[in-house]
Amino acid sequence: MTSPRGGDTLRLTIYADGAATARAAGAGVVVIDTRRQVIALANQPLPVMTNNEAEYAGLLLALGTALHLGATEVEIRLDSEVVVGQMNGLCAVNSPKLKPLHSQACEQARRLARVGYHHIPRRQNALADALAAEAAAGRVWTSGNPPLPKG
């Protein structure tokens, strides 16, 4: 498992989540390598938005982190049935607020050789959920040289 910059495939699993409150929102991701080691953590404070918008922000942070780390194949695990269903083409994207976020996610995903989206129970996404909640509270955590959000 080395970076594609060296010509090999880099496969990652990323747990992603978004959190929204009445006052703020946040996104969080946990990046796992093929040895099941956490190689990066990141979160991002967000302005007030809906929970589904925050879930998409978590997905965008996951995809951006994967690209930054040089991944070629990524499995993204989310606890949002809406986002997973829309990204897998099983559900329509009807919300005018979600359409541009879905388009951005699809655009980033096309830069990877393979991306899978999998729904998981919230209890299996506890660390990404905690990172998203921390970001919503204004506390930013990063490790493993993830991309810094622009914003």
N, C-alpha and C positions, 0 to 999 in steps of 0.2 A: 504494500500500500504506500505508494509515493504520489506526489503531485503529478498531474498531467503535464506540468511544465517539464518534468523529467520523462514524459512519455507513457507513464503507467496510469492505471485507473485508480481513482480515489473514491471509495464508496463511504458515504456517511448516512447515519440516521439522525434526524433532527426532530426533537420534541418542540413544538411551538404552541404558544397560547397568547391570547389577548385578554385584557381585563378593562372593564369600563365602570366608572362610578358616576355619580351626578356631577362631580367636580373635575375629574381627570380620567385619563386612560393610560394604558401601558401595554407593551408587548414584551415577551420573553422567549428565549430559545436556549436549548441545551443540545450540544452537538456531541455525538457518540461515534467513535470509529469502529472498524470491524473487529477490534479486540474487546469491544464493549467498554472502552475507556472514555470518560468525558474529556474532550479535547478543547472545548470552548463553551463559554457561557456569555450571554449578552442580553441586555434589555434596553428598552427605549421608552422614555416618557412620551405621551401623546396628548394632544388637546382633547377636549370633550368630544366624544363621538359615541355611536351606538356600540353595543357589544359585538355585533357582526362585523362592523368596521374595524374594531380592535382585533378581532380574530384574523381578519385579512392582513392587518398590520403585522401581526405575529408571523403569518405566512411569508409576507414580504421580507421581514427580517431574517427568517430562516433561509429563504432563497438567496438573499444578498450575502448572508454569511457563508453559505455553501459556495457561491461563486468566488468570494474573497479568499476562501481557503483552498481554492483550486479543485473542488470536487467535480467529478464527471457524472456520478450516479448518486442519487439522493432518495432516501425514503423519509417522507415527512409525516409525522404522527401528530394529529390534532384532536382535541376533544369537541370540535365544532362539526356537527353533522352537516350544517348548512355549507360551510366552506369546503369540506371534503366532497360532498355531493356535487357542488358546482364545479370544482376543479376536476372531478372525474367525469363531468358531462352528464351526470344523472339528474341534475336539477337545473332549471333555468335561472339565470341571473336577472331578476326583474327590477330590483331596487336601483334607482338612478344613482344612489350613493355607493353601491357595491360594484356597479358595472366598471368604473375606471380602475378600481382596485383589482378586480378580476382580470382585466386586460393587462395591468402591470404585472400581475403574478404570471399570467400566461407568457408574456414577453420574456420575463426573467427565466422561466422554466425552459423555454426554447433554447436557451444558451447552455443547457446541460444535456448530456447524452441520454439520460433517463431520470425521470422523476416519478415517484409513486406517492399517492396521498392515501393515508389510512386513518380511519376514525378509531379512537381509543377512549375508554372510560376516563372521566376526569381524574379519578384516583391514580391512574397510571401516568398522569401528566402533572403531578404535583410540583415538581421543581420548576418547570416552565411557567406554571400558574403562579407560583410564588415570585418568580422573577418579574412577571407581568404586573402583579400587585405592587411589588416594590417600585417598579417604574412609575406606576400610577400615583404612588406616594412621593415621587420625586427622587427616589434613590436609585442610582445607576450602578450596575455591577457588570464588569466585563473580565474575561480571562481568555487566554489562548489567542490573543491578537485578532479579535473579531473586528469588523468594520465599525467605525464610529458613525452613528446616524447623522445625517445632514438635515438641518432643519428648520 
